[in-house]
Amino acid sequence: MTAKKSGASPDKQRKYDEAFKAEALRLASESRSTQAAARQLGISPKLLYRWQQAQLVAEVGSVEVAGDPEVRALRAANKRLTQELDRLKKALVIFGQFGAS
């Protein structure tokens, strides 16, 4: 997870490698706040939002579908349900340990 700086001039935009972008997107997806994830990574929230939008367009195949409010609502619901499922799985493991004793 490293940021690459262009060697031309200190005021040029930084270039980030794909591993950094992937980790940033993973962190943002697990976080409740994209802005908080951006602060933690030391990058602009706008940049992280652009990466998220590009990832969404790549997943759904078009800008129009990615911007559709229904698609956005369904993705948000899917994210919440996935997080809830993960919490329930962890709880099952924890409570399963008590039942085995």
A tleap script that builds the chain and sets N, CA, C and O, in Angstrom:
source leaprc.protein.ff14SB
mol = sequence {
  NMET THR ALA LYS LYS SER GLY ALA SER PRO
  ASP LYS GLN ARG LYS TYR ASP GLU ALA PHE
  LYS ALA GLU ALA LEU ARG LEU ALA SER GLU
  SER ARG SER THR GLN ALA ALA ALA ARG GLN
  LEU GLY ILE SER PRO LYS LEU LEU TYR ARG
  TRP GLN GLN ALA GLN LEU VAL ALA GLU VAL
  GLY SER VAL GLU VAL ALA GLY ASP PRO GLU
  VAL ARG ALA LEU ARG ALA ALA ASN LYS ARG
  LEU THR GLN GLU LEU ASP ARG LEU LYS LYS
  ALA LEU VAL ILE PHE GLY GLN PHE GLY ALA
  CSER
}
set mol.1.N position { 0.838 -1.170 0.000 }
set mol.1.CA position { 0.000 0.000 0.000 }
set mol.1.C position { 0.884 1.234 0.000 }
set mol.1.O position { 1.101 1.846 1.046 }
set mol.2.N position { 1.401 1.607 -1.179 }
set mol.2.CA position { 2.294 2.746 -1.263 }
set mol.2.C position { 1.800 3.733 -2.293 }
set mol.2.O position { 1.174 3.371 -3.289 }
set mol.3.N position { 2.095 4.975 -2.030 }
set mol.3.CA position { 1.758 6.028 -2.978 }
set mol.3.C position { 3.017 6.352 -3.761 }
set mol.3.O position { 4.105 6.446 -3.194 }
set mol.4.N position { 2.865 6.522 -5.054 }
set mol.4.CA position { 4.001 6.872 -5.896 }
set mol.4.C position { 3.927 8.361 -6.188 }
set mol.4.O position { 2.864 8.885 -6.523 }
set mol.5.N position { 5.039 9.025 -6.062 }
set mol.5.CA position { 5.093 10.437 -6.413 }
set mol.5.C position { 5.763 10.563 -7.768 }
set mol.5.O position { 6.731 9.863 -8.065 }
set mol.6.N position { 5.238 11.462 -8.584 }
set mol.6.CA position { 5.880 11.694 -9.860 }
set mol.6.C position { 7.137 12.512 -9.602 }
set mol.6.O position { 7.148 13.383 -8.732 }
set mol.7.N position { 8.177 12.238 -10.345 }
set mol.7.CA position { 9.459 12.873 -10.087 }
set mol.7.C position { 9.612 14.249 -10.687 }
set mol.7.O position { 10.620 14.901 -10.417 }
set mol.8.N position { 8.683 14.729 -11.479 }
set mol.8.CA position { 8.849 15.969 -12.201 }
set mol.8.C position { 8.870 17.189 -11.275 }
set mol.8.O position { 9.800 17.993 -11.332 }
set mol.9.N position { 7.868 17.326 -10.439 }
set mol.9.CA position { 7.731 18.537 -9.642 }
set mol.9.C position { 6.945 18.229 -8.374 }
set mol.9.O position { 6.040 17.396 -8.410 }
set mol.10.N position { 7.264 18.879 -7.250 }
set mol.10.CA position { 6.556 18.582 -6.013 }
set mol.10.C position { 5.074 18.955 -6.042 }
set mol.10.O position { 4.289 18.413 -5.264 }
set mol.11.N position { 4.679 19.876 -6.933 }
set mol.11.CA position { 3.278 20.269 -6.968 }
set mol.11.C position { 2.448 19.421 -7.938 }
set mol.11.O position { 1.261 19.690 -8.124 }
set mol.12.N position { 3.044 18.418 -8.548 }
set mol.12.CA position { 2.311 17.516 -9.440 }
set mol.12.C position { 1.446 16.570 -8.627 }
set mol.12.O position { 1.699 16.333 -7.446 }
set mol.13.N position { 0.408 16.028 -9.284 }
set mol.13.CA position { -0.462 15.071 -8.608 }
set mol.13.C position { 0.312 13.789 -8.305 }
set mol.13.O position { 1.168 13.358 -9.077 }
set mol.14.N position { -0.015 13.195 -7.160 }
set mol.14.CA position { 0.589 11.920 -6.802 }
set mol.14.C position { -0.094 10.820 -7.601 }
set mol.14.O position { -1.275 10.915 -7.935 }
set mol.15.N position { 0.665 9.782 -7.899 }
set mol.15.CA position { 0.127 8.613 -8.588 }
set mol.15.C position { 0.083 7.471 -7.583 }
set mol.15.O position { 1.051 7.222 -6.865 }
set mol.16.N position { -1.044 6.785 -7.543 }
set mol.16.CA position { -1.218 5.680 -6.608 }
set mol.16.C position { -1.262 4.380 -7.391 }
set mol.16.O position { -1.901 4.297 -8.441 }
set mol.17.N position { -0.581 3.370 -6.877 }
set mol.17.CA position { -0.587 2.082 -7.570 }
set mol.17.C position { -1.903 1.352 -7.325 }
set mol.17.O position { -2.675 1.720 -6.440 }
set mol.18.N position { -2.147 0.315 -8.120 }
set mol.18.CA position { -3.415 -0.415 -8.052 }
set mol.18.C position { -3.619 -1.097 -6.700 }
set mol.18.O position { -4.752 -1.218 -6.234 }
set mol.19.N position { -2.536 -1.543 -6.071 }
set mol.19.CA position { -2.645 -2.192 -4.758 }
set mol.19.C position { -3.155 -1.191 -3.721 }
set mol.19.O position { -3.988 -1.536 -2.883 }
set mol.20.N position { -2.658 0.045 -3.774 }
set mol.20.CA position { -3.110 1.079 -2.848 }
set mol.20.C position { -4.585 1.383 -3.089 }
set mol.20.O position { -5.361 1.489 -2.139 }
set mol.21.N position { -4.976 1.524 -4.363 }
set mol.21.CA position { -6.374 1.817 -4.685 }
set mol.21.C position { -7.284 0.690 -4.204 }
set mol.21.O position { -8.346 0.948 -3.636 }
set mol.22.N position { -6.872 -0.555 -4.428 }
set mol.22.CA position { -7.686 -1.697 -4.008 }
set mol.22.C position { -7.853 -1.710 -2.488 }
set mol.22.O position { -8.946 -1.961 -1.981 }
set mol.23.N position { -6.777 -1.443 -1.772 }
set mol.23.CA position { -6.842 -1.416 -0.308 }
set mol.23.C position { -7.707 -0.248 0.168 }
set mol.23.O position { -8.468 -0.388 1.125 }
set mol.24.N position { -7.591 0.891 -0.492 }
set mol.24.CA position { -8.407 2.057 -0.138 }
set mol.24.C position { -9.887 1.755 -0.360 }
set mol.24.O position { -10.722 2.102 0.475 }
set mol.25.N position { -10.216 1.116 -1.471 }
set mol.25.CA position { -11.609 0.771 -1.763 }
set mol.25.C position { -12.142 -0.261 -0.771 }
set mol.25.O position { -13.303 -0.194 -0.368 }
set mol.26.N position { -11.296 -1.214 -0.377 }
set mol.26.CA position { -11.711 -2.211 0.610 }
set mol.26.C position { -11.987 -1.539 1.948 }
set mol.26.O position { -13.002 -1.811 2.590 }
set mol.27.N position { -11.084 -0.664 2.362 }
set mol.27.CA position { -11.246 0.038 3.631 }
set mol.27.C position { -12.508 0.913 3.611 }
set mol.27.O position { -13.255 0.956 4.588 }
set mol.28.N position { -12.734 1.598 2.505 }
set mol.28.CA position { -13.921 2.452 2.390 }
set mol.28.C position { -15.197 1.624 2.428 }
set mol.28.O position { -16.199 2.055 2.998 }
set mol.29.N position { -15.169 0.442 1.826 }
set mol.29.CA position { -16.374 -0.390 1.813 }
set mol.29.C position { -16.674 -0.958 3.194 }
set mol.29.O position { -17.834 -1.199 3.527 }
set mol.30.N position { -15.647 -1.171 3.993 }
set mol.30.CA position { -15.840 -1.695 5.341 }
set mol.30.C position { -16.137 -0.591 6.349 }
set mol.30.O position { -16.634 -0.858 7.443 }
set mol.31.N position { -15.835 0.632 5.980 }
set mol.31.CA position { -16.030 1.764 6.874 }
set mol.31.C position { -17.453 2.293 6.757 }
set mol.31.O position { -18.107 2.122 5.728 }
set mol.32.N position { -17.918 2.926 7.803 }
set mol.32.CA position { -19.243 3.554 7.749 }
set mol.32.C position { -19.168 4.881 7.017 }
set mol.32.O position { -20.194 5.406 6.585 }
set mol.33.N position { -17.963 5.434 6.870 }
set mol.33.CA position { -17.795 6.741 6.264 }
set mol.33.C position { -16.634 6.734 5.282 }
set mol.33.O position { -15.502 6.419 5.647 }
set mol.34.N position { -16.921 7.079 4.046 }
set mol.34.CA position { -15.858 7.179 3.043 }
set mol.34.C position { -14.896 8.297 3.412 }
set mol.34.O position { -13.691 8.180 3.190 }
set mol.35.N position { -15.422 9.381 3.974 }
set mol.35.CA position { -14.560 10.491 4.378 }
set mol.35.C position { -13.592 10.068 5.475 }
set mol.35.O position { -12.421 10.449 5.453 }
set mol.36.N position { -14.074 9.285 6.431 }
set mol.36.CA position { -13.199 8.812 7.505 }
set mol.36.C position { -12.114 7.894 6.942 }
set mol.36.O position { -10.957 7.967 7.356 }
set mol.37.N position { -12.489 7.039 6.006 }
set mol.37.CA position { -11.506 6.143 5.376 }
set mol.37.C position { -10.456 6.965 4.637 }
set mol.37.O position { -9.267 6.652 4.700 }
set mol.38.N position { -10.886 8.012 3.936 }
set mol.38.CA position { -9.947 8.867 3.206 }
set mol.38.C position { -8.984 9.563 4.167 }
set mol.38.O position { -7.784 9.642 3.905 }
set mol.39.N position { -9.518 10.064 5.277 }
set mol.39.CA position { -8.642 10.713 6.281 }
set mol.39.C position { -7.621 9.721 6.814 }
set mol.39.O position { -6.447 10.053 6.972 }
set mol.40.N position { -8.073 8.496 7.092 }
set mol.40.CA position { -7.176 7.477 7.628 }
set mol.40.C position { -6.051 7.164 6.636 }
set mol.40.O position { -4.921 6.887 7.039 }
set mol.41.N position { -6.364 7.209 5.353 }
set mol.41.CA position { -5.372 6.911 4.320 }
set mol.41.C position { -4.543 8.128 3.922 }
set mol.41.O position { -3.536 7.996 3.226 }
set mol.42.N position { -4.965 9.313 4.362 }
set mol.42.CA position { -4.241 10.531 4.011 }
set mol.42.C position { -4.475 10.976 2.580 }
set mol.42.O position { -3.599 11.581 1.963 }
set mol.43.N position { -5.667 10.675 2.044 }
set mol.43.CA position { -5.999 11.096 0.687 }
set mol.43.C position { -7.275 11.924 0.709 }
set mol.43.O position { -7.992 11.955 1.708 }
set mol.44.N position { -7.541 12.578 -0.381 }
set mol.44.CA position { -8.735 13.409 -0.496 }
set mol.44.C position { -9.989 12.541 -0.588 }
set mol.44.O position { -10.000 11.552 -1.321 }
set mol.45.N position { -11.042 12.896 0.145 }
set mol.45.CA position { -12.300 12.157 0.013 }
set mol.45.C position { -12.827 12.173 -1.426 }
set mol.45.O position { -13.410 11.190 -1.884 }
set mol.46.N position { -12.622 13.289 -2.139 }
set mol.46.CA position { -13.071 13.370 -3.536 }
set mol.46.C position { -12.380 12.324 -4.394 }
set mol.46.O position { -13.002 11.722 -5.270 }
set mol.47.N position { -11.089 12.106 -4.142 }
set mol.47.CA position { -10.352 11.097 -4.894 }
set mol.47.C position { -10.906 9.708 -4.612 }
set mol.47.O position { -11.078 8.910 -5.533 }
set mol.48.N position { -11.183 9.416 -3.359 }
set mol.48.CA position { -11.731 8.109 -2.999 }
set mol.48.C position { -13.128 7.925 -3.596 }
set mol.48.O position { -13.464 6.832 -4.051 }
set mol.49.N position { -13.942 8.979 -3.598 }
set mol.49.CA position { -15.268 8.904 -4.231 }
set mol.49.C position { -15.129 8.618 -5.729 }
set mol.49.O position { -15.905 7.841 -6.286 }
set mol.50.N position { -14.137 9.248 -6.387 }
set mol.50.CA position { -13.922 8.989 -7.823 }
set mol.50.C position { -13.530 7.537 -8.057 }
set mol.50.O position { -14.004 6.913 -9.006 }
set mol.51.N position { -12.670 6.995 -7.201 }
set mol.51.CA position { -12.279 5.586 -7.338 }
set mol.51.C position { -13.479 4.669 -7.133 }
set mol.51.O position { -13.637 3.674 -7.840 }
set mol.52.N position { -14.334 5.013 -6.150 }
set mol.52.CA position { -15.529 4.209 -5.910 }
set mol.52.C position { -16.459 4.248 -7.124 }
set mol.52.O position { -17.013 3.222 -7.519 }
set mol.53.N position { -16.627 5.422 -7.705 }
set mol.53.CA position { -17.491 5.555 -8.876 }
set mol.53.C position { -16.921 4.764 -10.050 }
set mol.53.O position { -17.670 4.093 -10.761 }
set mol.54.N position { -15.620 4.830 -10.261 }
set mol.54.CA position { -14.992 4.080 -11.345 }
set mol.54.C position { -15.159 2.578 -11.124 }
set mol.54.O position { -15.409 1.834 -12.072 }
set mol.55.N position { -15.024 2.134 -9.882 }
set mol.55.CA position { -15.209 0.714 -9.572 }
set mol.55.C position { -16.650 0.299 -9.848 }
set mol.55.O position { -16.889 -0.774 -10.402 }
set mol.56.N position { -17.601 1.126 -9.472 }
set mol.56.CA position { -19.009 0.829 -9.699 }
set mol.56.C position { -19.313 0.747 -11.190 }
set mol.56.O position { -20.007 -0.168 -11.634 }
set mol.57.N position { -18.802 1.692 -11.958 }
set mol.57.CA position { -19.022 1.677 -13.411 }
set mol.57.C position { -18.413 0.412 -14.015 }
set mol.57.O position { -19.004 -0.201 -14.904 }
set mol.58.N position { -17.239 0.025 -13.534 }
set mol.58.CA position { -16.598 -1.195 -14.043 }
set mol.58.C position { -17.436 -2.428 -13.708 }
set mol.58.O position { -17.510 -3.362 -14.507 }
set mol.59.N position { -18.061 -2.436 -12.545 }
set mol.59.CA position { -18.866 -3.590 -12.126 }
set mol.59.C position { -20.184 -3.689 -12.887 }
set mol.59.O position { -20.589 -4.785 -13.274 }
set mol.60.N position { -20.857 -2.564 -13.106 }
set mol.60.CA position { -22.174 -2.614 -13.733 }
set mol.60.C position { -22.126 -2.385 -15.238 }
set mol.60.O position { -23.091 -2.696 -15.936 }
set mol.61.N position { -21.042 -1.856 -15.740 }
set mol.61.CA position { -20.860 -1.758 -17.180 }
set mol.61.C position { -21.258 -0.448 -17.828 }
set mol.61.O position { -20.968 -0.251 -19.008 }
set mol.62.N position { -21.917 0.467 -17.103 }
set mol.62.CA position { -22.236 1.752 -17.724 }
set mol.62.C position { -22.414 2.834 -16.671 }
set mol.62.O position { -22.771 2.563 -15.524 }
set mol.63.N position { -22.160 4.049 -17.086 }
set mol.63.CA position { -22.291 5.197 -16.192 }
set mol.63.C position { -23.756 5.424 -15.835 }
set mol.63.O position { -24.072 5.792 -14.704 }
set mol.64.N position { -24.657 5.204 -16.806 }
set mol.64.CA position { -26.078 5.432 -16.565 }
set mol.64.C position { -26.618 4.494 -15.487 }
set mol.64.O position { -27.344 4.923 -14.590 }
set mol.65.N position { -26.263 3.222 -15.579 }
set mol.65.CA position { -26.727 2.251 -14.582 }
set mol.65.C position { -26.110 2.564 -13.225 }
set mol.65.O position { -26.784 2.465 -12.199 }
set mol.66.N position { -24.830 2.941 -13.213 }
set mol.66.CA position { -24.145 3.250 -11.958 }
set mol.66.C position { -24.792 4.432 -11.252 }
set mol.66.O position { -24.808 4.477 -10.022 }
set mol.67.N position { -25.328 5.396 -12.009 }
set mol.67.CA position { -25.943 6.570 -11.411 }
set mol.67.C position { -27.411 6.404 -11.073 }
set mol.67.O position { -28.007 7.296 -10.469 }
set mol.68.N position { -28.004 5.291 -11.445 }
set mol.68.CA position { -29.423 5.042 -11.203 }
set mol.68.C position { -29.687 4.965 -9.703 }
set mol.68.O position { -29.042 4.176 -9.013 }
set mol.69.N position { -30.620 5.768 -9.178 }
set mol.69.CA position { -30.897 5.759 -7.732 }
set mol.69.C position { -31.323 4.378 -7.211 }
set mol.69.O position { -30.987 4.004 -6.087 }
set mol.70.N position { -32.054 3.635 -8.025 }
set mol.70.CA position { -32.477 2.305 -7.590 }
set mol.70.C position { -31.277 1.373 -7.435 }
set mol.70.O position { -31.208 0.597 -6.482 }
set mol.71.N position { -30.336 1.450 -8.371 }
set mol.71.CA position { -29.124 0.626 -8.282 }
set mol.71.C position { -28.338 1.012 -7.041 }
set mol.71.O position { -27.842 0.144 -6.323 }
set mol.72.N position { -28.224 2.303 -6.785 }
set mol.72.CA position { -27.487 2.773 -5.606 }
set mol.72.C position { -28.159 2.283 -4.322 }
set mol.72.O position { -27.480 1.856 -3.387 }
set mol.73.N position { -29.489 2.343 -4.277 }
set mol.73.CA position { -30.218 1.891 -3.087 }
set mol.73.C position { -30.048 0.389 -2.893 }
set mol.73.O position { -29.870 -0.078 -1.768 }
set mol.74.N position { -30.102 -0.359 -3.978 }
set mol.74.CA position { -29.935 -1.812 -3.872 }
set mol.74.C position { -28.521 -2.179 -3.428 }
set mol.74.O position { -28.339 -3.101 -2.633 }
set mol.75.N position { -27.531 -1.469 -3.931 }
set mol.75.CA position { -26.150 -1.732 -3.516 }
set mol.75.C position { -25.970 -1.406 -2.036 }
set mol.75.O position { -25.294 -2.146 -1.321 }
set mol.76.N position { -26.563 -0.310 -1.569 }
set mol.76.CA position { -26.465 0.063 -0.151 }
set mol.76.C position { -27.143 -0.996 0.716 }
set mol.76.O position { -26.614 -1.379 1.759 }
set mol.77.N position { -28.310 -1.466 0.287 }
set mol.77.CA position { -29.006 -2.512 1.040 }
set mol.77.C position { -28.186 -3.798 1.056 }
set mol.77.O position { -28.098 -4.475 2.080 }
set mol.78.N position { -27.595 -4.123 -0.072 }
set mol.78.CA position { -26.757 -5.318 -0.149 }
set mol.78.C position { -25.558 -5.206 0.799 }
set mol.78.O position { -25.195 -6.174 1.468 }
set mol.79.N position { -24.959 -4.034 0.849 }
set mol.79.CA position { -23.825 -3.817 1.751 }
set mol.79.C position { -24.243 -3.994 3.205 }
set mol.79.O position { -23.551 -4.656 3.979 }
set mol.80.N position { -25.396 -3.392 3.581 }
set mol.80.CA position { -25.876 -3.519 4.965 }
set mol.80.C position { -26.164 -4.975 5.310 }
set mol.80.O position { -25.803 -5.440 6.391 }
set mol.81.N position { -26.804 -5.690 4.407 }
set mol.81.CA position { -27.145 -7.092 4.675 }
set mol.81.C position { -25.895 -7.968 4.751 }
set mol.81.O position { -25.831 -8.893 5.561 }
set mol.82.N position { -24.914 -7.679 3.920 }
set mol.82.CA position { -23.660 -8.429 3.975 }
set mol.82.C position { -22.953 -8.208 5.306 }
set mol.82.O position { -22.430 -9.149 5.904 }
set mol.83.N position { -22.939 -6.948 5.770 }
set mol.83.CA position { -22.322 -6.653 7.061 }
set mol.83.C position { -23.081 -7.332 8.195 }
set mol.83.O position { -22.470 -7.853 9.128 }
set mol.84.N position { -24.405 -7.327 8.119 }
set mol.84.CA position { -25.210 -7.988 9.142 }
set mol.84.C position { -24.941 -9.495 9.152 }
set mol.84.O position { -24.822 -10.106 10.214 }
set mol.85.N position { -24.849 -10.075 7.976 }
set mol.85.CA position { -24.553 -11.506 7.883 }
set mol.85.C position { -23.192 -11.824 8.489 }
set mol.85.O position { -23.045 -12.820 9.199 }
set mol.86.N position { -22.200 -10.988 8.216 }
set mol.86.CA position { -20.870 -11.188 8.800 }
set mol.86.C position { -20.919 -11.122 10.322 }
set mol.86.O position { -20.284 -11.929 11.001 }
set mol.87.N position { -21.675 -10.160 10.862 }
set mol.87.CA position { -21.801 -10.061 12.324 }
set mol.87.C position { -22.493 -11.293 12.901 }
set mol.87.O position { -22.089 -11.799 13.948 }
set mol.88.N position { -23.525 -11.771 12.230 }
set mol.88.CA position { -24.236 -12.960 12.706 }
set mol.88.C position { -23.340 -14.199 12.664 }
set mol.88.O position { -23.397 -15.038 13.563 }
set mol.89.N position { -22.524 -14.313 11.634 }
set mol.89.CA position { -21.590 -15.442 11.551 }
set mol.89.C position { -20.603 -15.410 12.711 }
set mol.89.O position { -20.308 -16.443 13.313 }
set mol.90.N position { -20.089 -14.207 13.025 }
set mol.90.CA position { -19.157 -14.073 14.146 }
set mol.90.C position { -19.846 -14.429 15.460 }
set mol.90.O position { -19.264 -15.108 16.306 }
set mol.91.N position { -21.083 -13.971 15.628 }
set mol.91.CA position { -21.829 -14.288 16.849 }
set mol.91.C position { -22.065 -15.790 16.958 }
set mol.91.O position { -21.982 -16.351 18.050 }
set mol.92.N position { -22.355 -16.437 15.850 }
set mol.92.CA position { -22.569 -17.881 15.845 }
set mol.92.C position { -21.327 -18.636 16.300 }
set mol.92.O position { -21.415 -19.607 17.053 }
set mol.93.N position { -20.174 -18.178 15.834 }
set mol.93.CA position { -18.913 -18.796 16.247 }
set mol.93.C position { -18.694 -18.600 17.751 }
set mol.93.O position { -18.316 -19.533 18.459 }
set mol.94.N position { -18.935 -17.383 18.224 }
set mol.94.CA position { -18.740 -17.082 19.648 }
set mol.94.C position { -19.691 -17.911 20.505 }
set mol.94.O position { -19.263 -18.539 21.474 }
set mol.95.N position { -20.965 -17.918 20.160 }
set mol.95.CA position { -21.930 -18.677 20.957 }
set mol.95.C position { -21.751 -20.174 20.783 }
set mol.95.O position { -22.091 -20.942 21.684 }
set mol.96.N position { -21.232 -20.598 19.662 }
set mol.96.CA position { -20.937 -22.004 19.442 }
set mol.96.C position { -19.845 -22.517 20.375 }
set mol.96.O position { -19.846 -23.682 20.773 }
set mol.97.N position { -18.914 -21.627 20.719 }
set mol.97.CA position { -17.838 -21.988 21.639 }
set mol.97.C position { -18.390 -22.246 23.036 }
set mol.97.O position { -17.890 -23.120 23.745 }
set mol.98.N position { -19.408 -21.502 23.439 }
set mol.98.CA position { -20.005 -21.701 24.761 }
set mol.98.C position { -20.782 -22.995 24.828 }
set mol.98.O position { -20.802 -23.651 25.870 }
set mol.99.N position { -21.430 -23.378 23.726 }
set mol.99.CA position { -22.246 -24.593 23.685 }
set mol.99.C position { -21.403 -25.843 23.681 }
set mol.99.O position { -21.871 -26.903 24.097 }
set mol.100.N position { -20.151 -25.745 23.214 }
set mol.100.CA position { -19.289 -26.920 23.125 }
set mol.100.C position { -18.689 -27.294 24.474 }
set mol.100.O position { -18.235 -28.424 24.654 }
set mol.101.N position { -18.681 -26.374 25.411 }
set mol.101.CA position { -18.063 -26.640 26.723 }
set mol.101.C position { -18.894 -27.516 27.606 }
set mol.101.O position { -18.493 -27.816 28.731 }
savepdb mol mol.pdb
quit
